[in-house]
Amino acid sequence: MDILKDDIKKLFGHYLIASVGSALVVSVYSFVDTIAVGQSVGPMGAAAIAAINPIFALMVFLAVLCGVGGAVPMSVARGEGREEKAHAMFTAAVILMAVIGISTWILVWIFHRPIFTLFGANEEIMPYVLDYGMYIIYFFPTFIASTFLSAFLRNDGAPGLAMKAVVIGGSLNIFGDWFLCFPMDMGMKGAAIATVAGSSLQVIIMLIHFFSPACGLKLVMPKSLLKAFKRILIIGFGSGVLDLGTVALSIVINNQIMRYGSVAALSIYGVVGTIGQLCQAVFRGVGQALQPISSLNFGAGKRDRIRTAYHMSVIATVIISVAITVTGELFPIELTKIFIAATPEVLSEAPMIYRIYFTAFLFMGINVLSTYYLQSVMRERESMAVAMSRSVVLSGALLILLPVFFGLNGVFAAIPAAELIVMMIALHCNKGALD
């Protein structure tokens, strides 16, 4: 498809389906694993997942930082007709990803126990955390590679292959979760092995693109590698900080829950947090569908096509946001039972937590979309401001402040309150970028 000439509605629809699928790269594994662990191990397993989820968010952050950070300037360069520069940005992103990814992998492997403690694991749930988490750490580069590669496949005209990889890898993960957790009774270890297998298969499928005649990605060393690194990091941080913020907020939320609540509340947040990561991945998919269209047309100076794609992405985001929120408000008990072999204590606390937290999804979609849109039209500072506000600044402040007055309810109300405030800021920034 020709991003600069084809009908914008058909183009956006094509990218939307593929990008939403690709954005579920890591989240689908965490989502399915939470169900398998919650049903086979129980609330303790779900609580352990809450302490492990930040590792997934960290991996996505690194991959988006270098993947989207390199893909945006690559697409802009192509829109300007500068193929050599486009290849150089891809090469720089690969090198930077290798350096950052391997360094982080080593640090996480060495300091895994204090890291899990920081993420909210106490001595009671630490054995469950280690049973699952160590397999994820062993295959840390695989999870980074899957998200990183999908960013470049989308921008190289192969979003369909990225989606196929997700579907096939996810199917293996789902089957593995069922087989290893139930007939084989392997619990946390079984779910982790299934996740690793699915992610590894996904990477293998994506690598097929680089042996295809349609592949337009070539390794060309940039004239200034450090300057290319700087550009990638500045552009990628706006989107990547969404997931970095998830890591930071998970630390605060998990510890605040244990301070004002109980293991039962943490197990419920393990479910809610997993659903939240999946929903954020869907919103990220809408943003990633918009990104290559906006970036390439921005480089070519075609503003009207960018406006049309933006308005379509907003409509899609609003529809998804309302559907998610209504589901959580109406069916908190049913959703909990899907994920956990719940105790009476868990079922009694679940409705309050769901109904407070799920209002956040009404506003979250626009905020996530805005970071990608502003980034795609080279408004890096505004993109970063929106991302930092929702991921760290406002959310962190409210998580500390509200529980002082409202206890456990305040912990879960902090996120919706922050998302609402940030949405007003984001819409103002978007309007300025559209003018």
C-alpha positions, -999 to 999 in steps of 0.1 A, spaced: 0 0 0 12 36 -8 9 56 24 13 89 4 -14 82 -22 -39 55 -12 -73 62 3 -67 73 39 -97 54 54 -87 21 38 -51 27 47 -58 35 83 -81 5 86 -54 -18 72 -28 -5 97 -53 -4 126 -60 -41 125 -24 -50 120 -10 -26 146 -34 -34 173 -25 -71 169 12 -62 170 8 -40 200 -4 -71 219 30 -87 215 39 -89 252 5 -81 268 -13 -111 254 12 -134 271 8 -117 305 -30 -117 300 -32 -154 293 -7 -163 319 -26 -144 346 -57 -166 338 -37 -198 338 -18 -189 370 -49 -175 388 -69 -206 380 -42 -232 386 -23 -216 415 -49 -192 430 -47 -157 445 -11 -162 455 -2 -168 419 -22 -137 408 -4 -116 434 29 -129 421 20 -118 386 14 -83 399 50 -82 411 62 -96 378 43 -74 354 67 -45 357 94 -66 341 72 -69 310 66 -32 310 104 -26 313 110 -48 282 83 -30 262 98 4 273 133 -5 260 118 -19 227 96 11 220 123 35 230 146 22 203 120 7 179 96 36 176 124 61 182 142 48 151 111 40 130 97 76 131 128 94 117 132 65 93 97 70 79 101 108 78 133 105 59 116 82 34 88 107 30 114 133 21 129 109 -4 162 103 16 166 65 15 202 65 27 193 84 58 164 61 64 187 30 63 211 48 87 184 54 113 174 17 111 211 7 116 215 31 146 184 17 162 196 -19 159 230 -10 175 214 10 203 189 -17 210 216 -43 213 237 -21 237 208 -11 260 191 -44 258 221 -66 268 232 -42 295 197 -42 311 194 -80 308 227 -85 327 217 -61 355 182 -76 359 197 -111 360 222 -102 387 198 -82 409 166 -100 402 157 -107 438 159 -71 451 142 -59 419 112 -82 426 112 -70 462 111 -34 449 82 -44 427 61 -55 457 70 -91 463 72 -100 500 86 -133 514 52 -149 512 48 -146 474 85 -145 464 88 -183 457 59 -179 432 75 -148 417 108 -166 412 92 -198 397 78 -176 369 101 -146 367 134 -164 362 122 -179 329 113 -144 317 147 -131 327 165 -159 309 147 -150 277 148 -112 283 162 -103 248 135 -124 230 107 -103 245 125 -70 236 132 -82 200 95 -90 194 83 -55 201 114 -38 185 110 -58 152 73 -51 150 79 -13 150 101 -16 119 79 -41 101 50 -17 104 70 11 89 84 -11 62 50 -21 48 47 -54 66 22 -49 94 4 -81 84 34 -103 91 38 -87 125 2 -95 133 6 -131 120 35 -136 143 15 -124 173 -14 -147 164 8 -178 159 30 -171 189 0 -162 211 -18 -195 200 12 -215 211 13 -196 244 -24 -203 250 -21 -240 243 11 -242 264 -6 -225 293 -35 -250 293 -13 -280 288 15 -272 312 -6 -256 340 -34 -281 340 -27 -316 326 10 -313 335 3 -294 368 34 -273 364 18 -241 378 39 -209 376 68 -226 358 44 -240 332 29 -206 324 64 -191 321 77 -218 297 46 -213 275 52 -175 274 88 -180 265 80 -205 237 53 -182 222 76 -151 222 105 -170 207 83 -183 179 70 -148 172 106 -135 168 115 -163 144 84 -155 122 92 -118 121 128 -124 110 114 -139 78 108 -104 66 145 -97 64 149 -125 38 120 -113 17 124 -94 -16 99 -68 -1 122 -59 27 134 -23 25 155 -24 57 192 -22 51 222 -18 74 241 15 65 263 31 92 253 66 101 278 94 95 274 103 132 263 74 154 261 94 186 239 120 169 216 92 156 214 77 191 204 111 205 176 115 180 163 80 186 162 85 223 145 119 222 118 107 198 113 72 214 112 84 250 77 100 245 61 67 236 85 45 257 79 64 289 43 51 288 57 17 297 85 31 319 58 48 338 40 15 342 71 2 359 74 31 383 37 32 391 36 -5 397 62 -2 423 42 26 440 8 9 436 20 -25 448 36 -11 479 7 12 486 -18 -17 483 3 -37 508 4 -7 531 -34 1 530 -48 -32 519 -39 -70 518 -26 -98 496 -62 -102 484 -63 -66 472 -29 -72 455 -42 -103 438 -71 -83 424 -47 -56 412 -27 -84 396 -58 -90 374 -67 -54 370 -32 -44 361 -29 -72 335 -62 -60 319 -48 -25 321 -16 -35 302 -37 -52 276 -59 -22 272 -29 1 270 -15 -21 243 -47 -18 223 -46 20 226 -9 19 217 -19 -1 186 -42 27 175 -13 51 180 10 29 161 -14 26 132 -15 64 130 23 68 134 36 56 100 8 74 82 14 107 100 53 104 98 55 97 61 29 123 52 45 148 75 78 144 57 59 149 24 41 179 37 6 164 33 -12 179 63 -48 171 52 -41 134 51 -26 136 86 -58 154 100 -80 127 85 -60 99 100 -59 116 133 -97 121 135 -102 84 126 -79 73 153 -97 94 179 -131 79 169 -116 44 172 -100 52 206 -133 66 220 -153 35 209 -127 11 225 -125 32 257 -162 32 263 -165 -5 256 -137 -14 281 -151 9 308 -186 -4 306 -174 -40 307 -154 -34 339 -182 -15 356 -209 -41 349 -190 -74 353 -163 -71 381 -171 -104 397 -173 -123 363 -140 -109 352 -123 -118 385 -136 -154 383 -121 -157 348 -87 -149 361 -86 -163 396 -100 -193 416 -112 -166 439 -117 -167 477 -147 -150 493 -124 -122 505 -112 -116 469 -148 -115 456 -159 -91 483 -132 -66 475 -132 -69 437 -163 -48 427 -150 -16 445 -116 -19 430 -128 -26 394 -154 2 395 -130 29 406 -101 18 385 -119 11 352 -130 48 349 -94 54 340 -99 38 306 -123 65 295 -94 89 294 -63 67 290 -69 60 253 -67 96 242 -36 101 263 -17 71 248 -28 81 213 -17 116 218 19 106 227 22 87 194 5 115 173 26 143 187 57 122 183 48 113 147 46 150 137 79 158 154 64 175 185 88 155 208 86 179 238 48 179 239 47 141 234 71 137 263 52 162 285 20 142 280 37 109 286 56 120 317 25 137 332 3 106 330 30 80 337 50 95 365 43 131 377 6 134 383 -1 97 389 28 94 413 18 124 433 -19 114 435 -9 78 446 10 93 475 -16 119 484 -51 103 480 -46 72 501 -38 95 531 -74 107 530 -92 78 514 -72 47 522 -72 18 497 -99 35 477 -75 64 472 -49 41 457 -72 30 430 -88 64 424 -54 81 418 -50 67 383 -84 78 369 -79 113 384 -45 116 368 -57 103 334 -86 129 333 -63 158 340 -37 146 314 -64 142 288 -73 179 290 -36 187 285 -32 163 256 -62 175 237 -48 211 239 -15 199 225 -31 180 197 -52 210 187 -20 231 184 -3 204 163 -33 201 139 -35 239 132 
